[in-house]
Amino acid sequence: MKIILFTLLGVVLFSCGGPTTSAPAGQLAATSFDDLDGWQNGANVPSLTKERAHSGAYSAKVDPATEYSMGYDNLFGKLSGTRLSKLRLHGWVFLPNDKASVLLVTELKNPGEDKPLLWDSFDLLKEVTAKSSVNNWCEVDHVITLPEGAPFTSRVKVYMWRNTSTQPAYLDDLQLLRAD
């Protein structure tokens, strides 16, 4: 009887550990936007939405009322402890139709300077329509070559820009990965 009791106790304790997930090789930063709920101290963040999500409950959205989505914004040196030459963006995008002409923007900018060291825009509509995935979640990838010698004190930003779109667009499960 004691053996059965200890065996059952062991099974229960082992099963309470929950699943372990590991980050993909080369992952530098990632968000499903679900981990942001409650971190805004009650502030209204128009681009955080529950309207659509690839995973979880939230995604980032742009539409005629929201020009830029929330995204990654940090010191370049905090993104990686070693020098990067290429950055890979990976995520999931939902565009309701072929009128949603939005861009995924990556900026690298020195503090106090107006001109960025890098400004790269990835045409999400072009990528999604090439895969015939309008009105579905579509996996997207984009590799950016970073400027050589960019200071670790510069800021790197990754966000979705509405551009001229009159339609909403959604971004979820965004990952920034080492691509060199």
N, C-alpha and C positions, 0 to 999 in steps of 0.2 A: 504494500500500500504506500509506504514511504517513497519507494522508487517511482511509482506512478505520480505521486504528488510533486516530487522534485523535478521529474521530467516535464510535467505540465507547467510548473513554475518557470522552468528554463525556456520552454517554448513561448510562453507569454512574454517574458522579459526580452527575449531575442526579437520577437515580432514588434515590440514597441520602439525599436530603434529607428524606424522609418527608413525610407530609401535614401541612398547616398548618390549624389550626382557629382560628376567631375566635369570641369570645364574642358572644352575642346583644346587641343594643342595650339598654342600660340595666342590664346584669348587674353586680351589686355583689359577689356571692359565689356559689360553686357547688361542689358535690362529688358525685362518683359513689360515694363511700365507698371506692373502690379505692385512692385516693391516701393513705389512712390506714394501710394495712397496713405494719407495721414502725415506725410512729411512736410506738407506745405503750411502747417500751422493755421489751417482754416482759410488760407488764401485761395482765391479762385484761379485755377490754372486752366484756361480755356482749351488748351490742346490735350489735356488728359481726359479721356472719354471712356465710357462704358458702352458706347453705341455698337462697336465691333471690336473683336479681339481675335488674334490668331491663337493665342494661348492665354489662359487666365481670364481675367475680367476687363482689363484695361488695354488701351493702345494710345498712341499719340495721333492727333488729328490736325489737319489744316483745312480751312474752308474760306469762303469769302469774308467771314468775320474774324478769322484767325490766320494771320499772315505767316507766322513761323511756329513750328512745333517745338516742344521741349526736346532736349537731346543731351548730348555729352558736351560738357564745358569744363575744362580743367587745364592745369599747367601741363605743358608738353612733357616735362620731366617726370610727372606723376603717372603718365600713361605707361611708361616703360623705364626701367632702371638702366637700360642700355640703348644705344643709338639705334633708331629705326630708319630704314631707307624706304620701306614700303608699308602701307597700311591697307588692310582689307576690311571693307565694310560688308556685313552680311545681315540680312533681315528679311522680314516679310511685309509686303505692301498689298493693300486693298484699294483698287481704283474702281469706282462703280461703272465708269464708261470711258470712252475714248476722248472725253472733254476734260478729264482731270489731268491737266499738264503740270505736274509738280516735279520739283527737283530735290534730290538729297545733296545737301551742301556740306563740304568740309572746308574749314578755314584754319589757317595757322597764322597767328598775328603776334607781333611783338607789342608789349605794353607801351602805351603812349604814342604809337604810330598808327596813322590812318590806313596806309597801304599794307595789305596782308602779304606775308611771305608766300602764302598759298591760298588760292580760292578755287575750289574744284566743285563743279556741279554735275550730278549724275541724273540724267533724264529718266525718271521712273516710268513715265508713260511709254517712252520708246522701248524700254526693257520689257515692260509688262505686255505690250501689244506684240512684240516679237515672239513672246511665248504664248500668245493667244489666251491670256489669263485675265482679261478685263472682267470685273464683277466676280472675282475669286481672289483668294489669298495667293500671292505669287512670291516665290523665293527670289531674292535679288542678291547679287554680289558685285562688288566694285573694288578694284585695286587702285590705289593712289601712290604715285612716287612722291616722296617727301623731299623738300629742298635740303641739299647737303649742308651740314653745319648749322641747322636751325637750332637756336638756343633753347635750352631746357626751360628757360623762363618765359618763352612764348606760350600763348594759349591755343589750345586745339579745341575746335567746336565742330560738332556734327549734328545737323538738324534738317528737318524737312521744310522747304520753302514753297508756299502756295504759287508763287510766280504770277501767272495770269489766269490761273484756273478758276472757274466758276463752280466747280464741283468739289465735294469733300474728298479727302484722301487720308488713308490710315497707315501707320507704321507700327510694327510690333516686333518683339524679339530681336532687337538691334544688338549686334556684336561688333566690336572693334578687335581685329586680330592682326598679329604680326604676319606680314606677307613676304618678308625677305629671308 
